[in-house]
Amino acid sequence: MLFISGRSFESTRENTVQPPQPNILFLIADDWSYPHAGVYGDPTVHTPTFDRLAAEGAVFENAYCAAPSCSPSRASILLGRYPHQLGSAGNLWSVIPTKFPNWVSLLAKAGYHTGKSRKGWGPGDFEAGGYQENPAGKDYPDFDAFLKDRKEGQPFVYWFGSHDPHRIYETNTGVKTGMDPSLVVVPEFLPDTPCVRNDMLDYYYEVERFDRESGNILQRLEAEGLLDNTMVIMTSDNGMPFPRAKANLYDHGTRMPLAIYWRNHIEGGKRIFEFVNFVDFAPTFMEAAGMEMPQSFSGKSLLEFFNSIPDHGLRRDKVFLERERHANVRKGDLSYPSRAVRTKDFLYIKNFEHDRWPAGDPNVHQSVGQFGDVDNSISKYLIMAMEGNPTDKDYFQLAFGKRPFEELYVLADDPYNLVNQAGNPKYKAIKASLEKELQTWMEETNDLRAREPQTDYWDKVLYTPDYQKENFDLSEQVDSYKMLLRDGGSFKEMSCNQ
């Protein structure tokens, strides 16, 4: 029995004929971080769908996207390979090539009905890579239209790609729904101010909307008698759209909520602490469907966690993370290349071009504004206004300042990844060990940066938006934030609801 939105759902069709292969329902948010769900202990956000999928299935405590950026993260989900193994698709606003096996396409060829609503792979140009439709499947306006197009008894893959909680937010939506700003746990890399708390509430509001819409899909699935034979995955593509989160290899950029439900296959209430990377989704779905596994996949199926006899030889004690170019925010379209290894105790990051600005150039570049790898928000502009002003932390440096070649964070003492211990002699041996593991992984996965650290490949790969033809101008929004910063009274009234 699965509980969604306070209700219990049981099969209402006694004699429904189920296909031998499972259906796959993939529910993916846009910019939602761990631990912002009730099952993870967040005191503010209400996520009954996610929480009850976790209660009746499995919840993951250490699930990580392959890259903290939409397009490369989603490409890795679909193609089962690390972003640096995907050529141009290792960047945001890129081209995704058809030469790599795509689990959605493979299941479609095997007879599955496949489709998606809203955001699939992207942003980018999939047609330039050889796809006729989005790599996540044919576009449908909603789940009802998708089901109507399905043949009786046909197994299906449905990708629901919400645009929540991606910015831009409607200010004060969170507090208007009754959320209590005093309960917000403000990450320590952000200043704890009323405006930031209010911004977090607006983010929570959109997380709740994603959770609610996912619950509606599950209700329809149950009403059709299809839930019993459906694997349900609920997660996000990358971290929250706040400074030092999204587009960063710190935990709030890469650590994701993840719950998986599959009746009679996953024991309810299972909590999994081993480390998993989203390159593991593709082999998981292929194994669940009983399909032959492409040799090109870099991930390992997650179904090993649900076997009745556990595999004690399975080692998932670390994940490897990366990023290349997020937005086009540096002169010359330059990337900010980084690689990282995350274990239970440490996060080690190597910044290959550490002389570049990690959040984008401080001058206004193209039409995305200053420090353009950080989504424009009131939180961003508050921190920009703190430059040079004494505060409890140097929030400006944490969000926008240049970073050293190596970073090392001791997680027991520093869960928000704030104090770089790379130069501490106490951790010299640990840093050397992690650096060696990272280098080995890069070599084994044919990362260009393993042999040519300063390669310009991802700097030169096409950035697909055409600013002459499409409206990407955020200057009006940027100017409005600057106006509010100048006028303290209007700023407070219009943007903080205080």
N, C-alpha and C positions, 0 to 999 in steps of 0.2 A: 504494500500500500504506500502511495506517495502522497505527501501533504503539500499543497500549494496554496499560498495566500489564506491560510487558516482553514482550508477544506481538506477532506480526505478524498482521494480519487480511487475508485475501484472499477474494474472492467464492467461496462454496461452491455457488452455484446458477448453473450455466452459462446456463440459459435463462429466468431470471427476467424477467418482463415488467415493465418500469419505467414508471410514468406519465410523460407528457411534462413535467409540472410537477414541480419538486423538492419533496421533503419538507423540513420545517424542524424541527430539534431544537434547542430553546432551553434551555440549562442555566444556571440563575441561582442563585448563592449569596446568602446573607443576611448582609451585613456583612463582606465580604472586601475588603481593600485591596491595591492595587499597593504594593510590588513583591513580595508574599509568594507567590512561585511559583518553582520551580527555574529556569525559563527566564529569569526576570528576575534571577537571581543570588542568591536567598536561600539561605544556607548550611544552613538548618535544616529547613524544611518540604519534604516530598516530594510532588510533584504530577505523577506520570507521565502521567495522562490529559491534563491541560492542556498539559504540555510537549510531548507528542507530537502533539497537535492543532496546536500552534504549529509543530512541525517539519515536519508534512505539509500545513500550511495557512499561515495568516498570524497573526502576533502583533502587537499594537498597543502602542506605548510611551506614547502620549498619548491614552488613552480616558478620558472623564469622564462620570459620571452627571449628569443635569440638576439634581438636588438631592440632598444627602447624607442623605436620609430615605426610608424604605421606600415609603410610599404615593405621594408625588409623583414619586419616581424611576420607579416601576413604571407609573404613569399616563402619564408621558412616553414610556416605552418602547412602550406599547400604542397611544397616540394620536398619537405623532409630533409633539407640541407641547411647548413649554416650560411648566413648572408654572404660571407666572403667567397663561398663556393658557387654563388649564383650570378657572377658577372655583374652586369648593370643593375640587377635587382637588389644589390646590396645597399643601394641608396634610396632615399625618399624621392618621389616624383621621378620615377625611373621607367625602364622598359623591362618587362618580365618575359624571358624567352620560353618557347614551347619545347626546347630540346631536353628539358629536365622533366621526368615523370611527375605528374600531378595526380594526387590520389582521387580528387573529384573527377577528373577526366577518365582515369582508369576505371573507376566504379561505374561511370556512365557507359563506357564501352562494354562493361560486363552486364549491363541490363538495368542498372540503377536509374531511377528518375532523380535528376539532380537540378538544383536551382538555389537561388539566393534572393534575399530582399535587402535593400539599402546598401550598406558598404561591404563590398567583397574584398578583392585585392585592390590596393591602391593607397594613395593617389599615384597615378602614373598612366602610361600608354600601353595597354595590353595588346592592342591591334598591331603596333609596331613590332612586337615580339612574336607575332604569328597567331595569336588567339583571335577567334571571331566573336567570342563572348567573354565576359569576365572570367578569370580562372577559377572563381568560386562557384560558377554555374550560371545558367540562364537567369536573367533578371525577372522577378515577379513582383507585383505591387504588394503582395502580402501572402501569408501562409495559406489562406483560403484559396486564392488563385492557384497557388502551387499544387495543393491537393486536388483541385478540380482537373488539373492537367495530367494527373497520375493515373496510370492504368490500374485496374483492380488487381490487388495482390502484388503489385510491383514494389520492391524495396526502394527506399529513397534516401537521399542525402539533402538536407535543407540547412542552408547557412543563413542565420539571421544576424546580420551585421548592423547593430545599432550605431547611431551617430552620437549617442550619449556615453560618457559625460564629456565629450569634446567641447571646447569653447567655440563660440562665444556664449556666455551665460546671460539669462535674463536676471538682472540684479534683484535680490531680495526674494527669489522664489523659495529658497529654503526656509527662511524665517517666517514667511507667510503661511507655510504649511504647518507651522507649530514646532519646528525644530528649535532646540534650546542651544544657543551659541555657547553657553557656559560649559556644555558637555563635550565640545569639540576638543579632540586631542591634536593640538597643533604640532606638526613635525618640527623638530628643533632647528632645522635649517631655515625656517620661516619665522619672522617676528610675530610674537603673540600679541596681536592688536585686534581691536573690534572689527576693523576692515578685513583682515585676513580671516578671522573666524567667520565673518559673513560670506566671504568668498568660498570658504570651505563648505558652508551650508548650501550654497548654490550648486557646488560640485556634487554634494550628497543628494540633492534633489534630483539631479539627472541620473545618478547611480540608481536611485529608487525607481525612476521611470523605466530604465532598462530592465530592472528586476521585475517590475509589474508587467511590462510587455512580454517578457520571456514567460511569465506565468500564464498569460493569456494564450500563448502558443501551446503550452503544455495542456491547458484545459481543452483546447480544440483537439489535440492529439489524443487525449483520453476519451473524448466524446466520440471519436471515430474508431475507438477500440484498437488503437495502434501503439499505445504506450508500453504494453508489456514486452514488445519486441523492438524497443528503440533504445539505443545508447544516447544519452543526453550529456553533452559537455557544455559547461558554462564557465566563461573566462573573459579575459581582456587581451588586447594586443600589446599594450605598453602602459607606462605609468601615468599618473595624474598630471594635468597640464599646469604645473606650477614650477617656479624656479628650482633648479637642482633635482628635479624629478624626471619627467619626460625628457627624452633625448640625452639622458645621462646614465652611466653604468652603475650608479648608486642604487640601493635597494628600492627606493620609491620610483625609480625609472624602470626597473627590470623585474622585480618580484611581483608575481601576479596572483590574484584569486583564481582558484581552480577547483571545481567540483565535477565529478563524473557519476552518473547514475545509469545502471543497467540491471534491471530486475532479473533475479535468479542467477546473476553472474557476479555481482558485487555485493558483498556483505554490507548491510546498512550501518552507518556510523563509523566507518573505517577512517582513521586519520593517518595520513601517510607523511612521514617526515623526510624520506629520502629525496634527493635532489633530482628534478626533472627539468628538461629544456623543451621548448615547444617544437623542436625538430622531431620530438618523439610522437607527435600526433599522427603524422602520416603513416608510420609503420603500425601504430595502434589500430587505425581504421582498416588498413589492409588486412591485418591479422583477424580482426573481428569479422570481416566479410569473407574470410577464408580464401583470400587472394594471394597469389605469389608476390613476394616482396621484391621490389626493384633493388638491385644492388647499389644504386646511386644514393639511397637513403643513408643519412648519417646518424639518424636517431635510432632508438630502441623502443620496441612496443611497451606500452604501459600495462598491458594485460598480465605481465609477469607478477604485478602486485596483487592480482586478484585470483591467482591460482590457489587451489585448496592446499597444495603442497608448496610452500615457499621455496624460492631458489636462494639458498644461503650463500651461493657464490656471486650473487648479483651485487655489484658495487656501484652505488649511485651516491657518492659522498662529495660530489662537486659538480659545478656547471661552469661552462665557458661562455663568455658574453662578449659582445662587440658592437661597435658603431662606426659608420663612415659618414658621408655627408647626409645631414638631416635636411634643413632648408638651404636655399641659395642665399647665404647671409654673410659671406666673406668675399672680399675683393678677389676676383679671379675664379669664383665659384668653388673655392677650396673646401675640402672635407675637414673634419676634425677626427682623425682616426685613433681609435682606442681599442684595446683588447683587455679582457679581465678574466680572472678565475675567482669563483666564490665558493667557499667551503663553509662548514658549520661555524668555524671560529674566525675566519679571515676573509677580507675582500682585497685582492691585489689587482691594481689597474696599471697599465702601461699606456701612456699618451705619446704617440710617435711624433706628433708635430706640436709639441708643447709650447712652442713660441706663438702659436695661433690662439685666437680667442675662442674658448670652448663653447660659449653661448652665442657666438657670432660677433662681427665687428661692432665696436661701440658707436661708430658713425651710422647714420641711416643708410641702409643698403637696399637696392631695388625698392620694393614698396612694402617690405615687411617690418621696417622700423629698426631701432637699435636692439642689439643682442637678440637677433631674430630667431634663434633656435629655441627661445623661450616664448611660448604663446603670450600674446598681449593680454594683460589682466590688471586689475587694480593691485593685486599682490605684487606683480612685477614692478609696477611703477612706484609703489611705495618703497620697495627695496632700492630702486634706482635713485630715489630721492634721499636715501640714507648714505650715499657715498660721502665719505669724509666726516660723517657725523658720529660721535661716540654712542655706541649702543652696547648691550650685553654681549653681542657677537658681531663679527664683521660680516653681516648678511650680504652686503654688496660683493665682497670678495668670494664668499661661498657660492653665490649665484652666477657671477659674471667674470670674476677675475681669472687671470691665467693660472695654469696648474703645472706642477712639475712633471718630469718624465715618468716618475713612478709614484704611486700612491699605495699605502697599506693601511687598512683599518682593522682594529682589533674589536670584534663585534660584541664581545661580552661587556666591554667598557664603553662602547661607542656604537650603539645600534643605528644611529642616524648618519654614520659615515662622515664625521666632521673633523676628526683629529688624525692627520696623516702621520703615521709612525714609520714611514719608509726610511727615514734617516736615523731611527733609534737603534743603537747598537744591540739592544736587548733582543731585537727581532731580526737580526742580520741573517741568521741561518734559516729562519722561516721564510723570509723574503726571497732568499736564494732558491729555496725549494719550490716555492710557488712560481717564481719566474721560470724555472726549468720546466715545470709542468705546463705552464702556458706556452712556452716555446715548443715543447714536444707536440702539444695539441695543434699548434699552428702548422708545424711541419707535416704532421700526419694528415691534416685536412687540406693540405696544399694551399695554405694562405699565402698570397703574394707577399705579404709583409713579413713572413718568416725568413725570406731570403733577400727581400728588397724593402726594408722598413719604410723608406721614404718614397715608395712608388707613387706616381701621380695618376694611376689608373682611375680611381674613383673621383679624382678632381676633374678629369676630362670627360667622364661619362655624361651623356646628355641629361640636362635637367629639363623635364618635359613641358612645364607651363610656358605658354607664349604670352608674355605680359602685354604685347600689342593687341592681342585678340581676346584675352579673357580678363575678367575683373578680379584681380587679386589685390586691389588697392586698399590697404588698411590705414591709410594716412589719416582719414577722418576719425577713425576710432582712436588712433594714437594721439591725435591732437586733443581729443576730448579728455583723455586721461591727463594730459599735461595741463589742460585748463583747470581740471579739478584739483590737481596738485598745487596750482598757484592760488586757488581760492579755497582756503581751508573750510569755510562754512558750507559752500556748495558741495565740496568733495564729501564732507561728512554726511550731509543730508541726502545727496543723490546716490551715493555708492555704498554707504555703510549701514544705512537704516538705524543710525544711532541718534 
